Amino acid sequence: MAENNQIIETFDEDGNKVSFELIDIVSVDDIEYALLLPSEKQEDMEDDEILVMRLKKDGDEYIFEVIDDDSEFEKIVQYIEEIEDETEE
């Protein structure tokens, strides 16, 4: 897990600025994914709901992409659950 959590600011589909705490970055099938926790209450999210976004490198910047593919998303969720299970043992 990431030791120094960073705040990521981005814009939602309505153009509103939203902030997330970067919890961790995981790699699944050589693709990096960011695990984000809203730093402020979001209307459409539970308090402890983690958002998973694909990371794409663009020069020195990272671009956060929504995961539209259900099978890709399920693969990431399964990986995260396996990690959680291992850390609980």
C-alpha positions in Angstrom: 0.0 0.0 0.0 1.1 3.6 -0.6 2.6 5.2 2.4 2.1 8.9 1.6 -1.5 9.3 0.4 -1.8 12.1 -2.2 -4.9 14.2 -3.0 -5.9 14.0 -6.7 -8.2 16.7 -8.1 -10.2 16.1 -11.2 -13.5 17.0 -12.8 -16.7 14.9 -13.0 -18.9 14.6 -16.0 -20.7 17.8 -15.0 -17.5 19.8 -14.8 -17.5 20.0 -11.0 -14.1 19.8 -9.3 -13.8 16.7 -7.1 -11.0 15.6 -4.8 -9.8 12.0 -4.1 -7.2 10.5 -1.8 -4.9 8.2 -3.7 -4.9 5.1 -1.5 -2.8 2.8 -3.7 -1.8 1.9 -7.2 -2.0 -1.8 -8.2 -0.9 -3.5 -11.4 -3.0 -6.1 -13.1 -1.9 -7.7 -16.4 0.7 -4.9 -16.8 -1.9 -2.1 -16.5 -1.8 0.2 -13.5 -5.0 1.1 -11.6 -5.5 3.8 -9.0 -7.5 3.1 -5.9 -9.2 6.4 -4.9 -11.2 7.4 -1.8 -13.4 10.6 -2.0 -11.8 13.2 0.2 -15.3 14.9 0.5 -18.8 13.3 0.6 -20.0 12.5 -2.9 -23.7 12.3 -3.5 -23.5 9.1 -5.6 -21.0 7.2 -3.4 -21.1 5.4 -0.1 -18.8 6.9 2.6 -16.3 4.0 2.4 -16.6 3.2 -1.3 -13.3 3.1 -3.2 -13.2 4.3 -6.8 -11.0 2.3 -9.2 -9.6 4.0 -12.3 -7.2 3.0 -15.0 -3.9 5.0 -15.1 -2.4 6.0 -18.4 0.9 7.8 -18.6 1.1 10.8 -20.9 4.6 12.2 -20.7 5.2 13.1 -17.1 1.5 13.2 -16.3 -0.9 10.5 -15.4 -4.4 10.4 -16.9 -7.2 8.7 -14.9 -9.6 6.8 -17.1 -13.0 5.3 -16.3 -13.2 1.5 -16.7 -16.1 0.8 -18.9 -15.4 -2.9 -19.5 -17.2 -5.0 -16.9 -14.8 -8.0 -17.2 -11.8 -5.7 -16.8 -13.4 -4.2 -13.7 -14.3 -7.6 -12.2 -10.7 -8.8 -12.7 -9.4 -5.8 -10.7 -11.9 -6.2 -8.0 -11.0 -9.9 -7.7 -7.3 -9.0 -7.5 -8.0 -6.4 -4.7 -10.1 -8.9 -2.8 -7.3 -11.5 -3.0 -4.8 -9.0 -1.6 -7.2 -8.1 1.2 -7.6 -11.8 2.1 -3.9 -12.3 2.2 -3.3 -9.4 4.5 -6.0 -10.5 6.9 -4.4 -14.0 7.3 
